[in-house]
Amino acid sequence: MNVPGRGPQRVPVGLCGSLVLVLISLLGPLPAASAHPGPAHVSAAAAHRAARFWTPARMARARPAPAGAPAATASATAQPAPASVGSRFEPVADPTDPVFRVNGVIFFELLFGYGRCSGTSVNAPNFSVVFTAGHCVYSGGRHGLWWRRQWVFVPAYRYGQRPFGVFPAKWLGTTRRWHRQGSENADVGVAVVGRNARGQRLGAAVGGVRFASGLKARQVFDIHGYPAEDPFDGETQELCAATPLLGRDPQSLFSDGPLSLAAECDVTGGASGGGWTLPDGRLNSVTAYDYATDPTTAYGPYFGKEVARLFHRAGRVR
């Protein structure tokens, strides 16, 4: 769902499936997706290799995660007001500040090259849960692929610096509707990560935001992320502060589940998976897609019962 230069967008699931079948014919059989939306386990040895794999040079070569082809039409959401100050991503001066250190960059290996997304550390019983977009852990749909190779979370990343270390994934999961249908309304993913090189769990190193679901849609969000396409370079954490809900995306009627939320923010590729937090700090959505014809509006899935089940499931992983 990535628009060239503009972050993720929608594509018919059949097209994704056809592309995967072509790749299988060229590359040979790939691991089959399970009927359940996870887990995609990562061995301890592979997690250890992933933590050592990501040199600053490789991180610099990572590009926003692909999630399909762009839609040709603009969103039918009610016309938004002119872009406000809150709709512009502004750099976070100190990403190691306790308020911002929970946000970071996700790096992983694709079939061809390296991918990147944004993510947020969330309070959970295992102190090890990262929330992101579904297409940052799994490509979506019945014939999708898990992006489990070299998957790591780097909180408070800045210009190649890793002040709190690298946390490799040991378990990846997503919603049932993203896994089976590639439904943009359920484009949510989680990772359970291992310890950093200092032996710290993620929650002990940077803390985590609280999780919220089942709330009324009309909220005011702080939208966090690491946009990596023009005019951004992916090296700094950015924030759209105090952005009110614009409404829902009517085009998401064509996908199963609650309609996606819309808020003003000039996201670009790489910001996918960045957390949407409420004024009290709770996580209540993540960046999932935008439209090339409306670059100042970001869209994120509504956090309902299905996302809550995913959160509780990830929190029980040891």
Residue pairs with C-beta under 8 A, 6 or more apart in sequence:
1 8
1 9
1 10
1 11
1 67
1 68
1 70
1 135
1 140
1 184
1 187
1 288
1 289
2 8
2 9
2 64
2 65
2 66
2 67
2 68
2 70
2 269
2 272
3 9
3 70
3 269
3 290
3 291
3 292
4 70
5 229
5 230
5 268
5 269
5 292
6 70
6 229
6 268
6 269
6 290
6 291
6 292
6 295
7 64
7 227
7 229
7 267
7 268
7 269
7 270
7 271
7 272
7 287
7 289
7 290
7 298
8 64
8 65
8 67
8 68
8 133
8 135
8 187
8 269
8 272
8 288
8 289
8 290
9 67
9 68
9 69
9 70
9 71
9 289
9 290
9 291
9 292
10 68
10 71
10 184
10 251
10 255
10 289
11 67
11 68
11 69
11 70
11 71
11 182
13 140
13 141
13 142
13 181
13 182
15 68
15 69
16 68
16 139
16 140
16 141
16 143
16 144
16 182
17 141
17 142
17 143
20 30
20 139
20 143
20 144
20 145
21 143
23 30
23 111
24 30
27 111
30 145
31 145
31 146
33 138
33 142
33 143
33 144
33 145
33 146
33 179
36 176
36 179
37 138
37 173
37 174
37 175
37 176
37 178
37 179
37 180
37 310
38 138
38 171
38 172
38 173
38 174
38 179
38 313
39 171
39 172
39 173
39 317
40 137
40 138
40 146
40 148
40 171
40 172
40 173
41 148
41 170
41 171
42 50
42 148
42 151
42 168
42 169
42 170
42 171
42 172
44 170
44 194
46 148
46 149
46 168
47 168
47 169
47 170
47 194
48 168
49 150
50 149
50 150
50 151
50 152
50 166
50 168
50 169
51 152
51 166
51 167
51 168
51 194
51 196
51 197
53 150
53 152
54 107
54 150
54 152
54 154
54 166
56 160
58 107
58 114
59 105
59 107
59 116
59 154
59 157
59 160
60 160
61 113
61 114
62 107
62 113
62 114
62 115
62 116
62 228
62 234
63 113
63 114
63 115
63 116
63 228
63 269
64 115
64 116
64 117
64 228
64 229
64 268
64 269
64 270
64 272
65 108
65 110
65 115
65 116
65 117
65 133
65 135
65 136
65 147
65 272
66 110
66 115
66 135
66 139
67 133
67 135
67 139
67 140
67 187
67 272
67 289
68 135
68 140
68 182
70 292
71 251
71 291
73 251
73 291
73 293
74 291
74 293
74 294
75 249
75 250
75 251
75 262
75 291
75 293
75 294
75 297
75 299
76 249
76 250
76 251
77 246
77 247
77 248
77 249
77 250
77 262
77 297
78 246
78 247
80 246
80 262
80 264
80 294
80 296
80 297
81 264
83 264
83 266
83 296
84 243
84 264
86 240
86 241
86 242
86 243
86 244
86 264
86 265
87 240
87 243
87 264
87 265
87 266
87 296
88 240
88 265
88 266
89 225
89 227
89 232
89 238
89 239
89 240
89 265
89 266
89 267
89 271
90 238
90 239
90 240
90 241
91 236
91 237
91 238
91 239
92 100
92 236
92 237
92 238
92 239
94 100
95 101
95 103
95 156
95 157
95 158
95 163
95 236
95 237
96 156
96 163
96 164
98 207
99 281
100 156
100 224
100 237
100 239
101 155
101 156
101 163
101 164
101 206
101 207
102 120
102 121
102 122
102 155
102 206
102 207
102 208
102 209
102 275
103 118
103 119
103 120
103 121
103 155
103 156
103 224
103 225
103 226
103 237
103 274
103 275
104 118
104 119
104 120
104 121
104 153
104 154
104 155
104 156
104 157
104 226
104 237
105 116
105 117
105 118
105 119
105 153
105 154
105 157
105 226
105 234
106 116
106 117
106 118
106 119
106 130
106 132
106 136
106 151
106 152
106 153
106 154
106 191
106 273
107 114
107 115
107 116
107 150
107 151
107 152
107 154
108 114
108 115
108 116
108 136
108 147
108 148
108 149
108 150
108 151
108 152
109 115
109 147
109 149
109 150
109 151
110 147
111 145
114 150
115 136
115 147
116 226
116 228
116 234
116 270
117 132
117 133
117 135
117 136
117 270
117 272
117 273
118 132
118 224
118 225
118 226
118 270
118 271
118 272
118 273
118 274
118 275
118 287
119 130
119 131
119 132
119 136
119 153
119 191
119 273
119 274
119 275
120 130
120 131
120 132
120 208
120 209
120 224
120 273
120 274
120 275
120 277
120 283
120 286
121 129
121 130
121 153
121 155
121 202
121 203
121 206
121 207
121 208
121 209
122 129
122 130
122 131
122 208
122 209
122 210
122 211
122 283
122 311
123 129
123 203
123 207
123 208
123 209
123 210
123 211
124 203
124 208
124 211
124 311
124 314
124 315
125 315
125 316
126 192
126 201
126 314
126 315
126 316
126 317
126 318
127 201
127 202
127 203
127 204
127 208
128 167
128 192
128 193
128 194
128 201
128 202
128 203
128 317
129 190
129 191
129 192
129 193
129 202
129 208
129 311
129 314
129 315
130 153
130 167
130 169
130 190
130 191
130 192
130 193
130 202
131 188
131 189
131 190
131 211
131 273
131 275
131 283
131 286
131 311
132 188
132 189
132 190
132 191
132 272
132 273
132 286
133 187
133 188
133 189
133 272
133 273
133 286
133 287
133 288
134 140
134 174
134 175
134 178
134 179
134 186
134 187
134 188
134 189
134 288
135 178
135 187
135 189
135 272
135 288
136 147
136 189
136 272
136 273
137 146
137 147
137 151
137 172
137 173
137 174
137 189
137 190
137 191
138 144
138 145
138 146
138 147
138 172
138 174
138 178
138 179
138 189
139 145
139 147
140 178
140 179
140 182
140 187
141 179
141 180
141 181
141 182
142 180
142 181
144 179
144 182
146 172
147 172
148 169
148 172
151 168
151 169
151 172
151 191
152 166
152 167
152 168
152 169
152 193
153 166
153 167
153 169
153 191
153 193
153 202
154 162
154 165
154 166
154 167
155 163
155 164
155 167
155 202
155 205
155 206
156 163
156 164
156 206
156 237
157 226
157 235
157 237
158 235
158 236
158 237
159 235
159 236
160 235
164 196
164 200
164 205
164 206
165 196
165 197
165 198
165 200
165 205
166 196
166 197
167 193
167 194
167 195
167 196
167 202
167 205
168 193
168 194
169 191
169 192
169 193
169 194
170 192
170 193
170 194
170 317
171 191
171 192
171 314
171 317
172 189
172 190
172 191
172 192
173 189
173 190
173 191
173 192
173 310
173 313
173 314
174 186
174 188
174 189
174 190
174 310
175 183
175 186
175 187
175 188
175 306
175 307
175 310
176 186
176 306
177 183
177 185
177 186
177 255
177 256
177 257
177 306
178 186
178 187
178 188
178 189
181 255
181 256
183 255
183 256
183 257
184 252
184 255
184 260
184 288
184 289
184 299
184 301
185 252
185 255
185 256
185 257
185 258
185 259
185 260
185 301
185 302
186 255
186 256
186 257
186 301
186 306
186 307
187 286
187 288
187 289
187 301
188 286
188 288
188 301
188 303
188 307
188 310
189 273
190 310
190 311
190 314
191 314
192 314
192 317
193 202
195 201
196 202
196 205
198 205
202 208
209 275
209 277
209 281
209 282
209 283
210 281
210 282
210 283
211 282
211 283
211 303
211 308
211 311
212 278
212 282
212 283
212 284
212 303
213 284
213 303
213 304
213 305
213 307
213 308
213 311
214 303
214 304
214 305
214 308
215 284
215 303
217 245
217 248
217 261
217 302
218 244
218 245
219 244
219 245
219 278
219 284
220 242
220 243
220 244
220 245
220 278
220 279
221 240
221 242
221 243
221 244
221 245
221 263
221 276
221 277
221 278
221 284
221 285
222 239
222 240
222 241
222 242
222 243
222 276
222 277
222 278
222 279
223 239
223 240
223 243
223 263
223 265
223 267
223 274
223 275
223 276
223 287
223 298
224 237
224 238
224 239
224 274
224 275
224 276
224 277
225 237
225 238
225 267
225 270
225 271
225 272
225 273
225 274
225 275
225 287
226 232
226 234
226 235
226 236
226 237
226 238
226 270
226 271
226 274
227 234
227 238
227 266
227 267
227 268
227 269
227 270
227 271
228 234
228 268
228 269
228 270
228 271
229 268
229 269
229 270
230 268
231 268
232 238
232 268
232 270
234 270
238 271
240 263
240 264
240 265
240 266
240 298
242 279
243 263
243 264
243 265
244 263
244 264
245 261
245 262
245 263
246 262
246 263
246 264
246 297
247 262
248 259
248 260
248 261
248 262
249 259
249 260
249 261
249 262
249 299
250 259
252 259
252 260
252 299
253 259
257 301
257 302
257 304
257 306
258 301
258 302
258 304
259 302
260 288
260 289
260 299
260 300
260 301
260 302
261 276
261 285
261 299
261 300
261 301
261 302
262 297
262 298
262 299
263 276
263 297
263 298
263 300
264 296
264 297
264 298
265 287
265 296
265 297
265 298
266 295
266 296
267 274
267 287
267 290
267 295
267 298
268 295
271 287
271 298
272 286
272 287
272 288
272 289
273 286
273 287
274 286
274 287
275 283
275 285
275 286
276 283
276 284
276 285
276 286
276 287
276 300
277 283
277 284
278 284
283 303
284 303
285 300
285 301
285 302
285 303
286 300
286 301
287 298
287 299
287 300
288 299
288 300
288 301
289 299
290 297
290 298
290 299
291 297
301 307
